[in-house]
């Protein structure tokens, strides 16, 4: 694209304990600050879907490749942030985020939702839906982490789905034990 890398006095990019590369506060950040703009190529929703599917299929099963950096801009367009001049693409998901995305004048900004300490990793909730939630395990380490990357609106339903799966698994294990016991008799 030829665009200069976006810089922000607030951030630095380095290795993350959450996942791969992360973005960290270089200095203290007060609540309500535009921390960094999420930039990239403006694409249609149709192109966005095509790119997402192609990337996922190409890198199926890889834990390090295949990250999709497409961010919703509005009803018609998305931003594909998979460009070298977009350090905001390295901001990781957290179930207890300190930033949130906000579209201001057709630009995507990550805004601090509370005071952020110097050296603290920046994060936001990626807001994924529940479709294929098992493919998006969360490793944020937050006290209230739900184990999967999904919107907070989905957490109650997710907890029910997880409980239902556990119960199903327990019943299946009980059935196997009974079968083994009968086979021994």
N, CA and C of each residue as an Amber inpcrd file, in Angstrom:
protein
   555
   0.8090000  -1.2040000   0.0000000   0.0000000   0.0000000   0.0000000
   0.8520000   1.2690000   0.0000000   2.1090000   1.1390000   0.4600000
   2.9790000   2.2920000   0.4610000   2.7210000   3.2480000   1.6070000
   1.9290000   2.8830000   2.5510000   1.6110000   3.7520000   3.6740000
   2.6960000   3.6370000   4.7380000   3.0480000   4.7620000   5.3350000
   4.0360000   4.7670000   6.4160000   3.4490000   4.0580000   7.6350000
   4.2950000   3.3800000   8.4060000   3.7950000   2.7230000   9.6090000
   3.1490000   3.7210000  10.5690000   2.0360000   3.3240000  11.1240000
   1.3460000   4.1530000  12.1080000   2.1180000   4.0650000  13.4150000
   2.3590000   5.1920000  14.0100000   3.0240000   5.1910000  15.3090000
   2.1170000   5.8850000  16.3060000   2.3440000   5.6040000  17.5410000
   1.5930000   6.2190000  18.6200000   2.5430000   6.3810000  19.7860000
   2.4750000   7.5160000  20.4370000   3.3390000   7.7470000  21.5940000
   2.9990000   6.8020000  22.7310000   1.8300000   6.1550000  22.6390000
   1.3520000   5.3000000  23.7200000   1.8230000   3.8500000  23.6530000
   2.3090000   3.3920000  22.5070000   2.4990000   1.9380000  22.3530000
   3.8970000   1.5080000  21.9600000   4.1690000   0.2350000  22.2490000
   5.3300000  -0.4640000  21.7070000   4.8910000  -1.9000000  21.4380000
   5.4940000  -2.5160000  20.4370000   5.1470000  -3.8720000  20.0270000
   6.2680000  -4.8080000  20.4610000   5.8880000  -5.8990000  21.1310000
   6.8760000  -6.8930000  21.5480000   6.1750000  -8.2210000  21.8140000
   6.9480000  -9.2260000  22.2030000   6.4130000 -10.5550000  22.4710000
   5.3920000 -10.5040000  23.6060000   4.3330000 -11.3100000  23.4570000
   3.2350000 -11.3230000  24.4180000   3.1000000 -12.6780000  25.0990000
   2.7340000 -12.6680000  26.3610000   2.4410000 -13.9190000  27.0650000
   1.0720000 -14.4570000  26.6590000   0.1880000 -13.5830000  26.1900000
  -1.1510000 -14.0170000  25.7700000  -1.0470000 -14.8190000  24.4830000
  -0.4170000 -14.2100000  23.4650000  -0.3200000 -14.8800000  22.1720000
   0.6590000 -14.1430000  21.2660000   1.7260000 -14.8160000  20.8810000
   2.6590000 -14.2770000  19.8850000   3.1490000 -12.8780000  20.1860000
   2.7720000 -11.9510000  19.3330000   3.1730000 -10.5610000  19.4430000
   2.0330000  -9.7730000  20.0760000   2.3810000  -8.8060000  20.8980000
   1.3680000  -7.9740000  21.5420000   1.7490000  -6.5100000  21.4760000
   0.8400000  -5.6690000  21.9250000   1.0500000  -4.2280000  21.9690000
   0.9730000  -3.8110000  23.4360000   1.9400000  -3.0220000  23.8650000
   2.0610000  -2.6440000  25.2730000   2.1000000  -1.1310000  25.4180000
   1.6400000  -0.6550000  26.5710000   1.6610000   0.7780000  26.8510000
   3.0930000   1.2180000  27.1150000   3.5620000   2.1440000  26.3350000
   4.9120000   2.6980000  26.5000000   4.9340000   3.6650000  27.6910000
   3.7930000   4.3300000  27.9000000   3.6270000   5.2760000  29.0080000
   2.2530000   5.0380000  29.6260000   1.9630000   5.6780000  30.7440000
   0.6210000   5.5980000  31.3340000  -0.3800000   6.1870000  30.3490000
  -1.5450000   5.5530000  30.2730000  -2.6010000   6.0270000  29.3810000
  -3.8390000   6.2740000  30.2320000  -4.4010000   7.4510000  30.1450000
  -5.6120000   7.7300000  30.9090000  -6.8420000   7.1950000  30.1790000
  -7.9250000   7.0570000  30.8980000  -9.1850000   6.5480000  30.3460000
  -9.6970000   7.4920000  29.2510000 -10.2330000   6.8780000  28.1740000
 -10.8580000   7.6590000  27.1090000  -9.9070000   8.1860000  26.0410000
  -8.6680000   7.7250000  26.0320000  -7.6900000   8.1860000  25.0330000
  -7.7760000   7.3580000  23.7530000  -7.5860000   8.0070000  22.6120000
  -7.4100000   7.3100000  21.3410000  -5.9940000   6.7530000  21.3860000
  -5.8540000   5.4630000  21.6460000  -4.5350000   4.8770000  21.8320000
  -3.8330000   4.6950000  20.4960000  -4.5520000   4.1130000  19.5350000
  -3.9680000   3.9100000  18.2030000  -5.0920000   3.6680000  17.2020000
  -4.8370000   4.0700000  15.9650000  -5.7960000   3.8320000  14.8840000
  -5.5220000   2.4640000  14.2700000  -6.5960000   1.7490000  13.9420000
  -6.4990000   0.4690000  13.2360000  -6.6280000   0.7900000  11.7570000
  -5.5430000   0.6050000  11.0100000  -5.5230000   0.9930000   9.5970000
  -5.3560000  -0.2220000   8.6930000  -5.6250000  -0.0240000   7.4200000
  -5.4540000  -1.0830000   6.4420000  -6.1910000  -0.7530000   5.1620000
  -6.4080000  -1.7770000   4.3770000  -7.0900000  -1.6210000   3.0930000
  -8.6040000  -1.6870000   3.2990000  -9.3270000  -0.7110000   2.7660000
 -10.7870000  -0.6880000   2.8520000 -11.3260000  -1.6430000   1.7860000
 -12.0890000  -2.6500000   2.2230000 -12.6100000  -3.6690000   1.2990000
 -14.1020000  -3.8880000   1.5440000 -14.7730000  -4.4270000   0.5290000
 -16.2030000  -4.7220000   0.6630000 -16.4060000  -5.9350000   1.5750000
 -17.6220000  -6.1090000   2.0460000 -17.9500000  -7.2700000   2.8830000
 -17.7280000  -8.5670000   2.1030000 -18.0500000  -8.5610000   0.8230000
 -17.8660000  -9.7550000  -0.0010000 -16.3880000 -10.1230000  -0.0950000
 -15.5430000  -9.1350000  -0.3350000 -14.1010000  -9.3700000  -0.4090000
 -13.5610000  -9.8000000   0.9610000 -14.0960000  -9.2250000   1.9910000
 -13.7010000  -9.5780000   3.3520000 -13.9510000 -11.0590000   3.6260000
 -15.1210000 -11.5310000   3.2610000 -15.4800000 -12.9460000   3.4500000
 -14.5540000 -13.8400000   2.6280000 -14.3040000 -13.4410000   1.3770000
 -13.4360000 -14.2300000   0.5040000 -12.0340000 -14.3550000   1.1020000
 -11.4780000 -13.2510000   1.5530000 -10.1300000 -13.2610000   2.1220000
 -10.0650000 -14.0890000   3.4070000 -11.0590000 -13.9410000   4.2430000
 -11.0800000 -14.6810000   5.5150000 -11.1040000 -16.1810000   5.2640000
 -11.9940000 -16.6260000   4.4040000 -12.1180000 -18.0500000   4.0990000
 -10.8300000 -18.5770000   3.4670000 -10.2730000 -17.8400000   2.5090000
  -9.0470000 -18.2690000   1.8230000  -7.8860000 -18.4050000   2.8100000
  -7.7490000 -17.4570000   3.7130000  -6.6550000 -17.4910000   4.6780000
  -6.8140000 -18.6430000   5.6610000  -8.0260000 -18.8520000   6.1300000
  -8.2850000 -19.9390000   7.0770000  -8.0220000 -21.2900000   6.4110000
  -8.5060000 -21.4680000   5.1890000  -8.2970000 -22.7360000   4.4770000
  -6.8160000 -22.9800000   4.2030000  -6.0980000 -21.9340000   3.8370000
  -4.6710000 -22.0570000   3.5340000  -3.8720000 -22.4980000   4.7620000
  -4.2510000 -22.0300000   5.9260000  -3.4620000 -22.2640000   7.1370000
  -4.1640000 -23.1530000   8.1570000  -5.0660000 -24.0000000   7.7060000
  -5.8030000 -24.8850000   8.5970000  -4.8730000 -25.6680000   9.5170000
  -5.1600000 -25.6470000  10.7910000  -4.3790000 -26.4190000  11.7620000
  -3.1370000 -25.7350000  12.2780000  -2.7650000 -24.6060000  11.6970000
  -1.5680000 -23.9020000  12.1560000  -1.9000000 -23.0290000  13.3520000
  -1.0710000 -23.0820000  14.3810000  -1.2640000 -22.2390000  15.5580000
  -0.6160000 -20.8640000  15.3870000   0.2710000 -20.7310000  14.4170000
   0.9930000 -19.4740000  14.2550000   0.6150000 -18.7170000  12.9980000
   0.0970000 -19.3960000  12.0060000  -0.2640000 -18.7370000  10.7580000
  -1.7810000 -18.6440000  10.6400000  -2.2370000 -17.7630000   9.7750000
  -3.6510000 -17.7220000   9.4650000  -4.4610000 -16.7140000  10.2470000
  -3.8090000 -15.8240000  10.9880000  -4.5500000 -14.8010000  11.7040000
  -5.2610000 -13.9100000  10.6930000  -6.5100000 -13.6260000  10.9710000
  -7.3020000 -12.7540000  10.1080000  -7.3630000 -11.3940000  10.7880000
  -6.9280000 -10.3540000  10.0940000  -6.8680000  -9.0100000  10.6630000
  -7.9530000  -8.1020000  10.0780000  -9.0890000  -8.6790000   9.7500000
 -10.1610000  -7.9080000   9.1440000 -11.0810000  -7.3870000  10.2470000
 -11.3490000  -6.0860000  10.1890000 -12.0890000  -5.3890000  11.2220000
 -13.2920000  -4.7010000  10.5880000 -14.4460000  -4.8350000  11.1870000
 -15.6550000  -4.2190000  10.6350000 -15.5900000  -2.6980000  10.7520000
 -15.8030000  -2.0190000   9.6210000 -15.8340000  -0.5650000   9.5900000
 -17.2750000  -0.0570000   9.6590000 -18.1250000  -0.6300000   8.7770000
 -19.5450000  -0.2560000   8.7560000 -20.3190000  -1.3660000   8.0420000
 -21.5690000  -1.1170000   7.6650000 -22.3970000  -2.1620000   7.0400000
 -21.8940000  -2.5890000   5.6560000 -21.1700000  -1.7270000   4.9670000
 -20.7070000  -2.0170000   3.6100000 -19.2390000  -2.4090000   3.5150000
 -18.4210000  -1.8960000   4.4320000 -16.9760000  -2.0610000   4.3020000
 -16.3160000  -2.5780000   5.5760000 -15.1690000  -3.2160000   5.3770000
 -14.2930000  -3.6550000   6.4500000 -12.9050000  -3.0840000   6.1690000
 -12.0440000  -3.1870000   7.1610000 -10.6420000  -2.8070000   6.9990000
  -9.8130000  -4.0800000   7.1300000  -9.0070000  -4.3840000   6.1140000
  -8.0690000  -5.4960000   6.1980000  -6.7650000  -4.9010000   6.7200000
  -6.5010000  -5.1510000   8.0000000  -5.3380000  -4.5730000   8.6580000
  -4.0700000  -5.3750000   8.5210000  -4.0470000  -6.3290000   7.6030000
  -2.8580000  -7.1690000   7.4220000  -1.8220000  -6.4410000   6.5620000
  -1.3530000  -5.3280000   7.0980000  -0.3230000  -4.5390000   6.4230000
   0.7810000  -4.2330000   7.4410000   1.9960000  -4.0340000   6.9530000
   3.1190000  -3.8030000   7.8690000   2.9830000  -2.5000000   8.6440000
   2.2660000  -1.5320000   8.1400000   2.1120000  -0.2480000   8.8120000
   0.9840000  -0.1990000   9.8150000   0.5460000  -1.3650000  10.3090000
  -0.5730000  -1.4150000  11.2490000  -0.2200000  -2.1990000  12.5060000
   0.5090000  -1.6020000  13.4320000   0.8370000  -2.3330000  14.6610000
  -0.3940000  -2.6670000  15.5030000  -1.4930000  -1.9790000  15.3010000
  -2.7160000  -2.2570000  16.0660000  -3.2260000  -3.6780000  15.8090000
  -2.8170000  -4.2850000  14.6990000  -3.2610000  -5.6560000  14.4010000
  -2.7190000  -6.6580000  15.4160000  -1.7060000  -6.2630000  16.1870000
  -1.1160000  -7.1500000  17.1790000  -1.7590000  -7.0320000  18.5580000
  -2.7720000  -6.1940000  18.6990000  -3.4510000  -6.0870000  19.9930000
  -4.2560000  -7.3630000  20.1940000  -3.9970000  -8.0490000  21.2950000
  -4.6270000  -9.3370000  21.5720000  -5.9990000  -9.1890000  22.2290000
  -6.7580000 -10.2650000  22.1490000  -8.0710000 -10.3550000  22.8010000
  -7.8910000 -10.5710000  24.2940000  -8.8260000 -10.0450000  25.0750000
  -8.8990000 -10.3570000  26.4990000 -10.3570000 -10.3450000  26.9260000
 -10.6650000 -11.2030000  27.8910000 -12.0070000 -11.2210000  28.4850000
 -12.1710000 -10.0680000  29.4760000 -11.0670000  -9.4120000  29.8450000
 -11.0800000  -8.2050000  30.6760000 -10.2360000  -7.1420000  29.9690000
 -10.7500000  -6.6100000  28.8510000  -9.9620000  -5.6960000  28.0320000
  -9.7760000  -4.3220000  28.6780000  -8.7470000  -3.6140000  28.2070000
  -8.5260000  -2.2400000  28.6560000  -8.7570000  -1.2230000  27.5320000
  -9.1480000  -1.7120000  26.3640000  -9.4680000  -0.8520000  25.2200000
 -10.7320000  -1.3760000  24.5410000 -11.3250000  -0.5140000  23.7360000
 -12.4440000  -0.9550000  22.9030000 -12.3740000  -0.2190000  21.5750000
 -12.7970000  -0.9050000  20.5190000 -12.7870000  -0.2460000  19.2120000
 -13.9500000   0.7340000  19.0980000 -13.7090000   1.8070000  18.3740000
 -14.7420000   2.8000000  18.1520000 -14.5150000   3.4120000  16.7750000
 -15.5580000   3.4530000  15.9560000 -15.4510000   4.0680000  14.6350000
 -15.7980000   5.5470000  14.7820000 -14.8290000   6.3940000  14.4690000
 -14.9990000   7.8400000  14.5700000 -14.6520000   8.4350000  13.2140000
 -15.6460000   9.0810000  12.5930000 -15.4620000   9.7040000  11.2770000
 -14.8500000   8.7260000  10.2770000 -15.4180000   7.5220000  10.2160000
 -15.0270000   6.4840000   9.2610000 -13.5950000   5.9660000   9.4630000
 -13.0900000   6.0920000  10.6880000 -11.7710000   5.5640000  11.0550000
 -11.9450000   4.7400000  12.3210000 -11.2020000   3.6300000  12.4170000
 -11.3080000   2.7450000  13.5810000 -10.2100000   3.1150000  14.5810000
 -10.6400000   3.4220000  15.7910000  -9.7130000   3.7700000  16.8630000
  -9.8510000   2.7790000  18.0000000  -8.7390000   2.4720000  18.6680000
  -8.7740000   1.7020000  19.9060000  -8.6910000   2.7310000  21.0270000
  -9.7400000   2.7690000  21.8400000  -9.8930000   3.7550000  22.9020000
  -9.6910000   3.0770000  24.2560000  -8.9440000   3.6950000  25.1430000
  -8.7360000   3.1240000  26.4780000 -10.0370000   3.2200000  27.2850000
 -10.4030000   2.1240000  27.9370000 -11.6480000   2.0810000  28.7230000
 -11.3910000   2.3090000  30.2160000 -10.1210000   2.3850000  30.5710000
  -9.7170000   2.6450000  31.9560000  -8.2720000   3.1150000  31.9180000
  -7.7410000   3.4760000  33.0810000  -6.3190000   3.8360000  33.1420000
  -5.4940000   2.5960000  32.8180000  -4.4550000   2.7790000  32.0320000
  -3.5690000   1.6780000  31.6570000  -2.1680000   2.0230000  32.1620000
  -1.5750000   1.0750000  32.8770000  -0.2370000   1.2890000  33.4440000
   0.8350000   1.1620000  32.3580000   1.9420000   1.8460000  32.5640000
   3.0940000   1.7040000  31.6840000   3.5300000   0.2420000  31.6880000
   3.7500000  -0.3340000  30.5170000   4.1850000  -1.7270000  30.4010000
   3.0510000  -2.7340000  30.3210000   1.8210000  -2.3110000  30.5770000
   0.6600000  -3.2190000  30.5290000   0.3040000  -3.5300000  29.0770000
  -0.0760000  -4.7880000  28.8330000  -0.4730000  -5.1600000  27.4710000
  -1.8560000  -4.6030000  27.1570000  -1.9950000  -4.0440000  25.9640000
  -3.2860000  -3.5450000  25.5020000  -4.1050000  -4.7080000  24.9700000
  -5.4150000  -4.6200000  25.1660000  -6.2920000  -5.6910000  24.7030000
  -7.6890000  -5.1390000  24.4610000  -8.4390000  -5.8880000  23.6730000
  -9.8720000  -5.5950000  23.5120000 -10.5810000  -6.9100000  23.2760000
 -11.8840000  -6.9230000  23.4700000 -12.6640000  -8.1290000  23.2280000
 -12.9660000  -8.1790000  21.7410000 -12.5100000  -9.2450000  21.0750000
 -12.6840000  -9.3590000  19.6270000 -14.1520000  -9.4680000  19.2160000
 -15.0110000  -9.8410000  20.1370000 -16.4420000  -9.8450000  19.8520000
 -16.9040000 -10.9150000  18.8840000 -16.1920000 -12.0420000  18.8190000
 -16.6050000 -13.1230000  17.9210000 -17.9650000 -13.6580000  18.3480000
 -18.7040000 -14.2050000  17.3690000 -19.9580000 -14.8650000  17.7210000
 -19.6420000 -16.2960000  18.1710000 -20.6670000 -17.0780000  18.4490000
 -20.4450000 -18.4240000  18.9790000 -20.1930000 -19.4850000  17.9100000
 -20.4380000 -19.1620000  16.6470000 -20.1760000 -20.1370000  15.5780000
 -18.7040000 -20.5310000  15.6020000 -18.4340000 -21.7950000  15.7780000
 -17.0590000 -22.2970000  15.7760000 -16.2360000 -21.8100000  16.9550000
 -16.8860000 -21.5130000  18.0700000 -16.1630000 -20.9650000  19.2270000
 -15.0150000 -21.8630000  19.6820000 -15.1480000 -23.1720000  19.5040000
 -14.0980000 -24.0920000  19.9470000 -12.7900000 -23.9080000  19.1850000
 -12.8600000 -23.2750000  18.0200000 -11.6640000 -23.0010000  17.2220000
 -10.9080000 -21.7670000  17.7240000 -11.5020000 -21.0590000  18.6960000
 -10.9230000 -19.8040000  19.1660000 -10.7460000 -19.8240000  20.6830000
  -9.8270000 -20.6630000  21.1280000  -9.5500000 -20.7760000  22.5560000
  -8.8940000 -19.4900000  23.0580000  -9.3260000 -19.0320000  24.2230000
  -8.7740000 -17.8090000  24.8030000  -7.6680000 -18.1570000  25.7880000
  -6.5890000 -17.4000000  25.7240000  -5.4580000 -17.6040000  26.6310000
  -5.0990000 -16.3040000  27.3390000  -6.1160000 -15.4610000  27.5690000
  -5.8440000 -14.1340000  28.1260000  -5.4060000 -14.1770000  29.5860000
  -5.8080000 -15.2160000  30.3230000  -5.3930000 -15.3400000  31.7180000
  -6.1510000 -14.4380000  32.6780000  -7.1710000 -13.7570000  32.2080000
  -7.9580000 -12.8740000  33.0760000  -8.7500000 -13.6930000  34.0920000
  -9.0250000 -13.1130000  35.2470000  -9.7850000 -13.8060000  36.2910000
 -11.1390000 -14.2710000  35.7760000 -11.7750000 -13.4680000  34.9550000
 -13.1040000 -13.8410000  34.4570000 -13.0800000 -14.4100000  33.0300000
 -11.9410000 -14.9640000  32.6270000 -11.8120000 -15.5620000  31.2950000
 -12.8080000 -16.7110000  31.1380000 -13.5020000 -16.7380000  30.0170000
 -14.4910000 -17.7860000  29.7610000 -13.9190000 -18.9290000  28.9210000
 -12.6470000 -18.8340000  28.5500000 -11.9920000 -19.9350000  27.8560000
 -12.0320000 -19.8740000  26.3400000 -12.8840000 -19.0200000  25.8050000
 -12.9980000 -18.9010000  24.3490000 -13.1540000 -17.4290000  23.9730000
 -12.6940000 -17.0860000  22.7770000 -12.7660000 -15.7040000  22.3070000
 -14.1530000 -15.4630000  21.7240000 -14.9750000 -14.8060000  22.5110000
 -16.3250000 -14.4840000  22.0570000 -16.8060000 -13.2240000  22.7610000
 -17.7960000 -12.5970000  22.1820000 -18.3700000 -11.3830000  22.7390000
 -18.9450000 -11.6450000  24.1290000 -18.8340000 -10.6780000  25.0040000
 -19.3740000 -10.8200000  26.3600000 -20.8790000 -11.0960000  26.3290000
 -21.5580000 -10.6060000  25.3080000 -22.9970000 -10.8830000  25.1560000
 -23.2830000 -12.3800000  25.0490000 -22.2940000 -13.1660000  24.6220000
 -22.4610000 -14.6100000  24.4280000 -22.0660000 -15.4530000  25.6450000
 -21.5120000 -14.8490000  26.6800000 -20.9250000 -15.6150000  27.7740000
 -21.9110000 -16.5370000  28.4820000 -23.1100000 -16.0710000  28.7660000
 -24.0960000 -16.9150000  29.4640000 -24.4310000 -18.1400000  28.6070000
 -24.6600000 -17.9100000  27.3280000 -24.9740000 -19.0190000  26.4200000
 -23.7750000 -19.9640000  26.2860000 -22.5690000 -19.4140000  26.2240000
 -21.3570000 -20.2220000  26.1210000 -21.2160000 -21.1250000  27.3430000
 -21.4350000 -20.5840000  28.5240000 -21.3220000 -21.3810000  29.7490000
 -22.3070000 -22.5500000  29.7300000 -23.5070000 -22.3140000  29.2160000
 -24.5030000 -23.3930000  29.0960000 -24.0400000 -24.4460000  28.0930000
 -23.4860000 -24.0100000  26.9680000 -22.9800000 -24.9520000  25.9520000
 -21.8630000 -25.8190000  26.5240000 -20.9440000 -25.1940000  27.2650000
 -19.8270000 -25.9240000  27.8590000 -20.3330000 -26.9320000  28.8910000
 -21.2770000 -26.5110000  29.7290000 -21.8480000 -27.4050000  30.7430000
 -22.5550000 -28.5850000  30.0810000 -23.2820000 -28.3200000  29.0110000
 -23.9970000 -29.3730000  28.2800000 -23.0120000 -30.3910000  27.7050000
 -21.9050000 -29.9050000  27.1370000 -20.8760000 -30.8010000  26.5860000
 -20.2400000 -31.6530000  27.6790000 -19.9630000 -31.0480000  28.8350000
 -19.3670000 -31.7850000  29.9570000 -20.3030000 -32.8920000  30.4230000
 -21.5830000 -32.5740000  30.5320000 -22.5770000 -33.5770000  30.9500000
 -22.6610000 -34.7220000  29.9510000 -22.6350000 -34.3840000  28.6820000
 -22.6670000 -35.3950000  27.6210000 -21.4540000 -36.3080000  27.7200000
 -20.2900000 -35.7100000  27.9640000 -19.0450000 -36.4560000  28.0710000
 -19.0870000 -37.3810000  29.2950000 -19.5920000 -36.8760000  30.4180000
 -19.7040000 -37.6940000  31.6390000 -20.6150000 -38.8960000  31.3970000
 -21.7430000 -38.6640000  30.7400000 -22.6800000 -39.7510000  30.4490000
 -22.0250000 -40.7980000  29.5500000 -21.2790000 -40.3400000  28.5550000
 -20.5950000 -41.2640000  27.6410000 -19.5580000 -42.0940000  28.3960000
 -18.8220000 -41.4530000  29.3150000 -17.8110000 -42.1660000  30.1090000
 -18.4710000 -43.1830000  31.0430000 -19.6140000 -42.8150000  31.6200000
 -20.3540000 -43.7490000  32.4810000 -20.7970000 -44.9680000  31.6780000
 -21.2780000 -44.7030000  30.4630000 -21.7200000 -45.7870000  29.5860000
 -20.5850000 -46.7350000  29.2450000 -19.3900000 -46.1920000  29.0050000
 -18.2240000 -47.0240000  28.7030000 -17.8470000 -47.8840000  29.9040000
 -17.8940000 -47.3020000  31.0950000 -17.5580000 -48.0460000  32.3160000
 -18.5310000 -49.1920000  32.5300000 -19.8210000 -48.9190000  32.3060000
 -20.8280000 -49.9690000  32.4590000 -20.5960000 -51.0960000  31.4510000
 -20.2500000 -50.7260000  30.2200000 -19.9870000 -51.7220000  29.1810000
 -18.8040000 -52.5940000  29.5430000 -17.7420000 -51.9730000  30.0570000
 -16.5420000 -52.7130000  30.4700000 -16.8740000 -53.6530000  31.6400000
 -17.6740000 -53.1730000  32.5640000 -18.0510000 -53.9610000  33.7430000
 -18.8510000 -55.1870000  33.3050000 -19.8110000 -54.9910000  32.3950000
 -20.6210000 -56.0890000  31.8890000 -19.7660000 -57.0990000  31.1170000
 -18.8030000 -56.5870000  30.3680000 -17.9300000 -57.4600000  29.5860000
 -17.0810000 -58.3480000  30.4870000 -16.7020000 -57.8420000  31.6590000
 -15.9150000 -58.6200000  32.6140000 -16.7380000 -59.7280000  33.2650000
 -18.0390000 -59.4780000  33.4150000 -18.9120000 -60.4560000  34.0870000
 -19.2210000 -61.6350000  33.2590000
